[in-house]
Amino acid sequence: MANLGRLLVEKFAAFADGPALADTGGALTYRELTQAATAVEQALRDAGLSPDEPALVPVANEPRDAAALIGAWLAGGVAVPVARHAPANAIEAVRKATGARFSVTNSAEERVAQIAEKPPRPRPLLEGAALIVFTSGSTGQPKGVVLSHRAFAGKLAAIDSMLGFTPRTRSLLVLQITFVFGMWVLLLTLLKGGMARMQSRFEAAAVLSTLKAQGISDVALVPTMLRKILALEESVSRPLIAGAALERILTGGEPFGRELNRQLKESMPNVHAVDIFGLTETCSSDFFVTAEEREPYAGAIGRPGPGIEFRICDTQNRELPVDAAGELQIRTPFVMNGYLDEPELTRAAFADGYFRTGDLARAREDGRVELAGRIKDIIIRGGANVSPLELDHLLAQHPDVAAALTAGVPDPMVGERIHALVVPRANASIGEKDLRQWVAGRIERFKWPDVYHFGRELPTGRTGKVDRGALREQVLRGGPNGQS
């Protein structure tokens, strides 16, 4: 059976003393990365790790974290990435959920720490598993998504067939490798003999400085991060990265939007953006909008990648015709084994072999797909269904709006009222009256936001993506960013 650790180490042999990983604290060659990974492997074997046993891998986007992941796979374990600086109770919750008794420290003195006495009970779901990735839990408790070596290796090959990583690739990694998006960017860079520069925290100015000075060809960012970088244009020369090596921005996790696309073309005219849509449960990266195909229509997620079949279904899982909105469902060989210790939840996540994404979408005649929102996010106002994603896109089209986010907030009279948080563009002057007039001529009256808030940025979750639930909570506490 395929093992990601073996696959990586076999590839590393060809790159020998070439640079593999770097951060502000130092660098590792491919030879040194292999040595560090095999040292972790040996430490786990000496500690008594059983085949397919979960092991915690605390990470902070540092070169040694890649060695820890690879070492866990080489030892036959199931890697459970957790943020090294997460609260102790959050790490303990993951330990309890997985039953992990070992944690990789990857220090010279103690590469592996024993954190529990008893080994976890055998779970058939973990046979051949590479990862347990805990989702962000924005709509409930985090779920442990179990991904196999076979599925993840297959998805890496599928992504590479779309994006074409090479030995010349120099990736800047600011997305945390506790999540699949950051992990596949790291692994594909290494599989192809490129170099990944890792950054433990996202700071817009620091990222911009690195892009200018470090020969970076590729960077992966969620749109919120990109907006913050582009917002620096008022204080730096334009174009933002004139003369830099940057060729491509890999983005996903939230809608890209027309306004962001316009800003990117103005500020980084020679950089191509590839917008990617996918889920943890399908090893990420299921649909692609390439630079050549980008269109100025809202909600576009493009065409399916290799190995992806999809359908749009109604609430009874009946397939809908073109242009009808329904649930996006995906069938792929790269799908998860299931949710850890949640057999009922796993069964409910599938229909006729298709994974139920929970996203509302519609298929176009040309085979492309566009999103219409999340099923659970739909606002029910006075008995009418309103897609907050549709409102996000509409508000962001206003020439003085940099970004917008809407959410439904409970209301005793109409069920939910629609609250919109608007981030004005730099030096723009815009008020509620302007926005109400803008919206009035463009959508039905029942979709108009009831309340407008203005702030400096949109709320984000721990993955860096905008968080609609956080906006709802902020409104309930008195207003986002303290302004309304």
C-alpha positions in Angstrom: 0.0 0.0 0.0 1.2 3.5 -0.8 2.9 5.4 2.0 3.4 9.2 1.6 6.6 9.0 3.7 8.2 6.4 1.5 7.1 8.2 -1.6 8.7 11.5 -0.4 11.9 10.0 0.8 12.4 8.1 -2.5 12.0 11.4 -4.4 14.3 13.3 -2.0 17.2 11.0 -2.9 17.4 12.6 -6.4 17.7 16.1 -4.9 20.5 15.4 -2.4 22.1 18.6 -1.2 19.6 20.9 -2.9 17.7 23.4 -0.7 14.4 21.9 0.5 13.0 24.1 3.4 13.9 27.5 4.9 12.7 30.0 7.4 14.2 32.9 9.3 15.9 30.5 11.7 17.8 28.4 9.1 17.4 25.9 6.2 17.4 22.2 5.5 18.7 20.4 2.4 16.8 17.4 1.1 19.5 15.1 2.6 19.1 16.8 6.0 15.3 16.6 5.7 15.5 12.9 5.1 17.9 12.4 8.0 15.6 14.4 10.3 12.5 12.4 9.2 14.2 9.0 9.6 15.3 10.1 13.1 11.7 10.8 14.0 10.7 7.5 12.5 13.2 5.6 14.6 12.1 7.4 17.8 8.5 6.5 17.2 9.4 2.9 16.5 11.5 2.7 19.6 8.6 4.2 21.6 6.4 1.4 20.4 4.1 3.0 17.9 1.8 0.5 16.3 0.8 0.4 12.6 -2.0 2.9 11.9 -1.8 4.3 15.4 -2.5 8.1 15.7 0.4 10.3 16.7 0.1 14.0 17.5 2.4 16.2 15.3 2.5 19.8 16.7 3.4 22.2 14.0 4.1 25.9 13.6 5.1 26.2 9.9 8.8 25.5 10.6 11.1 23.2 8.6 11.3 20.6 11.4 7.5 20.2 11.2 7.8 18.7 7.7 10.3 16.2 9.1 7.9 15.3 11.9 5.1 14.6 9.5 7.2 12.5 7.2 8.7 10.6 10.1 5.3 9.7 11.5 4.3 8.3 8.1 7.6 6.4 7.7 6.9 4.8 11.1 3.5 3.6 9.9 1.6 6.0 12.1 -1.4 8.3 11.3 -0.3 11.9 11.6 -2.6 14.2 13.6 -1.3 17.8 12.9 -2.1 20.3 15.7 -1.0 23.9 16.1 2.0 23.9 18.4 0.8 27.1 20.1 -2.8 26.2 20.4 -4.4 26.4 23.9 -3.6 23.3 26.0 -7.2 22.4 26.3 -7.6 22.3 22.5 -4.6 20.0 22.1 -5.9 17.8 24.9 -9.3 17.6 23.2 -7.6 16.3 20.0 -5.5 13.8 22.1 -8.7 12.5 23.8 -10.6 12.2 20.5 -7.8 10.3 18.8 -6.5 8.4 21.8 -2.9 9.3 20.8 -0.3 8.3 23.3 2.7 9.8 21.5 3.5 13.3 20.4 6.4 14.2 18.1 8.6 16.9 19.6 11.4 16.6 17.0 14.0 18.2 19.4 17.5 16.8 19.6 17.0 15.7 23.2 13.5 14.2 23.0 12.1 13.5 19.6 9.0 11.8 20.9 7.0 12.4 24.2 4.6 9.8 25.6 1.4 11.6 26.5 -0.8 8.7 27.5 -0.3 5.2 28.9 -2.7 3.0 27.0 -2.7 2.5 23.3 -5.9 3.5 21.5 -8.3 0.8 20.5 -8.0 -0.5 17.0 -10.2 1.3 14.4 -10.7 -0.2 11.0 -11.3 3.3 9.7 -7.6 4.1 10.3 -6.2 1.2 8.2 -4.0 2.8 5.5 -4.7 6.3 6.9 -2.2 9.1 6.6 -3.9 11.9 8.4 -6.6 12.9 10.8 -7.4 16.5 10.1 -9.8 18.3 12.4 -12.1 20.7 10.7 -12.6 24.3 11.9 -15.9 23.5 13.6 -17.5 26.8 12.6 -20.9 25.1 12.5 -20.4 22.8 15.5 -17.8 20.6 17.1 -14.7 19.9 15.1 -14.8 16.6 13.2 -11.8 14.4 12.7 -11.5 13.8 8.9 -9.6 10.6 8.2 -7.6 10.7 4.9 -5.8 7.7 3.5 -2.3 7.6 2.0 -3.9 6.3 -1.3 -6.4 9.2 -1.5 -4.0 11.9 -0.6 -1.2 10.7 -2.9 -3.7 10.4 -5.7 -4.9 14.0 -5.1 -1.4 15.3 -5.1 -0.8 13.8 -8.5 -4.2 15.3 -9.7 -3.3 18.8 -8.4 0.1 18.6 -10.0 -1.4 17.7 -13.4 -3.3 21.0 -13.2 -0.6 23.3 -11.7 2.7 21.8 -12.8 5.2 22.2 -9.9 8.8 22.0 -11.0 12.3 22.0 -9.5 12.4 25.7 -10.0 9.3 26.3 -7.8 10.0 28.5 -4.8 6.9 28.4 -2.6 6.1 30.8 0.3 4.0 28.9 2.8 2.0 31.1 5.2 -1.0 28.8 5.3 -0.8 26.6 8.3 0.1 22.9 7.6 -2.5 21.8 10.1 -4.9 22.1 7.1 -4.9 20.3 3.8 -4.4 23.4 1.6 -1.1 24.3 3.2 0.0 20.7 3.4 -0.4 19.9 -0.3 1.4 23.1 -1.3 4.3 22.0 0.9 4.3 18.4 -0.2 4.1 19.1 -4.0 6.9 21.6 -3.7 9.1 18.9 -2.1 8.0 16.1 -4.4 9.2 18.1 -7.4 12.5 19.2 -5.9 11.5 22.8 -5.3 12.1 24.9 -2.2 9.5 26.0 0.4 10.1 29.0 2.5 7.9 28.7 5.7 6.5 31.5 7.7 4.9 30.8 11.1 2.6 33.8 11.2 0.8 35.8 8.5 1.8 39.5 8.6 1.0 41.3 5.4 4.1 43.5 5.4 6.4 40.6 6.1 4.8 38.5 3.3 5.2 41.4 0.9 8.8 41.9 1.9 9.5 38.1 1.4 7.8 38.1 -2.0 10.1 41.0 -3.1 13.4 39.7 -1.7 13.4 35.9 -1.6 12.8 34.8 -5.2 9.4 33.3 -4.5 7.5 32.0 -7.6 4.4 30.7 -5.9 2.4 31.7 -2.8 -0.7 30.2 -1.4 -3.1 32.7 0.3 -6.8 32.8 1.2 -8.5 35.9 -0.3 -8.6 37.7 3.1 -4.8 37.5 3.3 -4.5 38.8 -0.2 -6.8 41.8 0.5 -4.5 42.8 3.4 -1.4 42.7 1.2 -3.1 44.7 -1.5 -4.2 47.3 1.1 -0.5 48.1 1.6 -0.5 49.8 -1.8 -1.2 53.2 -0.3 2.1 53.2 1.5 4.4 51.4 -1.0 5.2 51.9 -4.6 3.1 50.3 -7.4 3.1 47.8 -8.8 3.6 46.1 -5.5 6.2 43.6 -6.5 7.9 45.2 -9.5 10.9 43.1 -10.5 10.1 40.2 -8.1 10.0 36.6 -9.2 6.4 35.9 -8.2 4.5 34.2 -11.0 1.4 32.7 -9.3 -0.9 33.0 -6.4 -2.8 29.9 -5.3 -6.0 30.9 -3.5 -9.1 29.3 -2.1 -11.2 28.8 1.0 -13.5 31.7 0.3 -14.9 33.6 -2.7 -12.4 35.5 -4.7 -14.7 38.2 -6.0 -14.6 40.8 -8.8 -13.2 43.6 -6.8 -10.3 41.6 -5.5 -9.6 40.4 -9.0 -9.5 44.0 -10.2 -7.2 45.1 -7.4 -4.8 42.2 -8.1 -4.6 43.1 -11.8 -3.8 46.7 -10.9 -1.3 46.0 -8.2 0.4 42.8 -9.5 -0.3 42.8 -13.3 2.2 40.0 -14.1 1.0 37.6 -11.5 -1.6 34.9 -12.3 -4.1 33.8 -9.7 -5.5 30.3 -9.6 -8.7 30.1 -7.6 -9.2 26.6 -6.1 -12.3 25.1 -4.4 -12.2 21.9 -2.4 -13.0 20.3 0.9 -10.9 18.6 3.6 -13.1 15.5 3.1 -12.0 15.2 -0.6 -8.3 16.1 0.0 -9.0 19.7 -1.2 -8.7 21.2 -4.7 -11.8 19.8 -6.6 -12.5 22.7 -8.9 -10.2 25.2 -10.5 -10.5 28.7 -12.1 -7.3 29.3 -13.9 -5.9 32.7 -14.9 -6.8 32.0 -18.5 -10.4 31.1 -17.7 -11.2 33.7 -15.0 -14.5 35.4 -15.6 -16.1 38.3 -13.9 -19.1 36.5 -12.6 -19.9 36.0 -8.9 -19.4 32.7 -7.2 -17.4 31.0 -9.9 -15.5 27.9 -8.8 -14.8 26.8 -12.4 -14.4 23.3 -13.8 -13.8 20.0 -11.9 -10.2 18.7 -11.7 -9.1 15.2 -12.5 -11.0 12.4 -10.8 -13.9 14.6 -9.9 -17.5 13.9 -10.8 -20.3 16.2 -9.5 -24.0 16.7 -9.5 -26.4 19.3 -8.2 -29.3 17.9 -6.2 -32.5 18.9 -4.5 -33.3 18.0 -0.9 -34.4 14.5 -2.0 -31.0 13.9 -3.7 -32.6 14.1 -7.2 -30.4 15.6 -9.8 -31.4 19.1 -11.0 -31.1 20.6 -14.5 -28.6 23.1 -15.6 -28.9 26.6 -13.9 -31.0 25.2 -11.0 -29.6 25.8 -7.5 -29.2 22.8 -5.3 -26.6 21.0 -3.2 -23.2 20.3 -4.8 -22.3 16.7 -4.4 -18.9 15.2 -5.4 -17.9 11.6 -6.3 -14.1 11.0 -6.3 -11.5 8.3 -5.5 -9.8 10.9 -3.3 -12.6 11.0 -0.7 -12.0 10.5 3.1 -12.3 7.2 4.8 -14.8 8.8 7.1 -15.2 10.9 10.3 -13.3 9.5 13.2 -15.6 7.6 15.6 -18.7 9.1 13.9 -20.2 6.3 11.7 -23.7 7.9 11.6 -22.2 11.3 10.6 -20.1 9.5 7.9 -23.2 7.7 6.5 -25.2 11.0 6.4 -22.4 12.7 4.5 -22.9 10.5 1.4 -25.7 9.9 -1.0 -25.4 7.3 -3.7 -21.6 7.4 -3.4 -21.4 11.2 -3.7 -20.1 13.3 -0.9 -22.6 16.0 0.2 -20.7 19.2 0.4 -23.4 21.3 2.0 -22.8 24.0 -0.6 -25.5 25.4 -2.8 -24.4 25.6 -6.4 -25.6 25.6 -10.0 -24.1 24.1 -13.1 -23.8 26.1 -16.3 -24.2 25.0 -19.8 -20.5 25.2 -20.4 -19.7 22.8 -17.6 -18.5 25.3 -15.1 -20.0 25.6 -11.6 -20.8 28.6 -9.5 -21.7 28.7 -5.8 -24.9 30.1 -4.4 -24.0 29.9 -0.7 -23.9 27.3 2.2 -27.1 25.4 2.9 -26.7 26.1 6.7 -25.9 29.8 6.0 -29.2 30.5 4.2 -31.0 33.4 5.9 -34.7 32.8 6.4 -36.2 36.3 6.7 -40.0 36.5 6.9 -40.3 33.0 5.4 -38.1 33.9 2.4 -34.7 32.2 1.7 -31.8 34.6 1.2 -28.3 33.6 0.2 -25.7 35.7 2.1 -23.1 34.8 -0.5 -25.2 36.6 -3.2 -25.3 39.7 -1.0 -21.6 39.5 -0.3 -20.8 39.6 -4.0 -23.3 42.4 -4.7 -22.0 44.7 -2.1 -18.4 44.0 -3.1 -19.1 45.2 -6.6 -19.7 48.8 -5.3 -16.7 50.9 -6.4 -16.0 52.1 -2.9 -16.3 48.7 -1.2 -13.2 46.6 -0.6 -15.0 43.6 1.0 -18.3 42.7 2.5 -19.8 39.9 4.6 -23.5 39.3 5.5 -25.2 37.1 8.1 -28.6 36.4 9.5 -29.2 37.4 13.1 -32.1 36.0 15.1 -35.1 38.4 15.3 -38.4 37.8 17.0 -40.5 39.5 14.3 -39.1 38.1 11.0 -37.1 35.1 12.2 -33.7 36.6 11.0 -32.6 40.1 10.0 -29.9 40.6 7.5 -26.8 42.3 8.8 -24.0 43.5 6.4 -20.5 44.3 7.4 -18.8 46.6 4.8 -15.1 47.4 4.6 -14.6 50.6 2.5 -11.8 51.0 0.1 -8.8 53.1 1.3 -9.7 56.9 1.2 -13.3 56.1 0.2 -16.3 57.8 1.7 -19.3 55.7 1.8 -22.4 55.5 4.0 -25.5 53.5 4.6 -27.6 55.7 2.3 -25.2 55.0 -0.6 -25.4 51.3 -0.1 -29.1 51.2 0.3 -29.5 53.0 -3.1 -26.9 50.7 -4.7 -28.7 47.5 -3.5 -32.3 48.8 -4.3 -31.9 48.7 -8.0 -30.1 45.4 -8.2 -31.9 42.7 -6.1 -35.4 41.9 -4.9 -36.6 43.9 -1.9 -36.8 40.9 0.5 -33.0 40.5 0.1 -32.1 44.0 1.1 -29.9 44.1 4.3 -31.7 45.5 7.3 -28.6 46.8 9.1 -25.3 48.0 7.8 -22.0 48.0 9.8 -18.7 49.5 8.8 -15.3 48.3 9.8 -11.6 48.0 8.9 -11.7 44.2 8.2 -13.8 41.2 8.0 -13.8 38.7 10.9 -11.7 35.6 10.3 -11.5 32.1 11.8 -8.3 30.2 12.7 -7.8 29.1 9.1 -7.6 32.8 8.0 -10.9 32.5 6.1 -13.7 34.9 6.6 -16.1 33.7 9.3 -19.8 34.4 8.9 -20.6 32.8 12.3 -18.1 35.2 13.9 -19.9 38.2 12.3 -23.2 36.9 13.7 -21.7 36.6 17.2 -20.2 40.1 17.0 -23.6 41.6 16.1 -25.2 39.8 19.0 -22.5 41.3 21.3 -23.1 44.8 20.1 -21.6 45.3 16.6 -18.6 44.2 14.5 -15.4 46.1 15.1 -17.3 48.2 17.6 -18.9 50.1 14.7 -22.4 50.1 13.3 
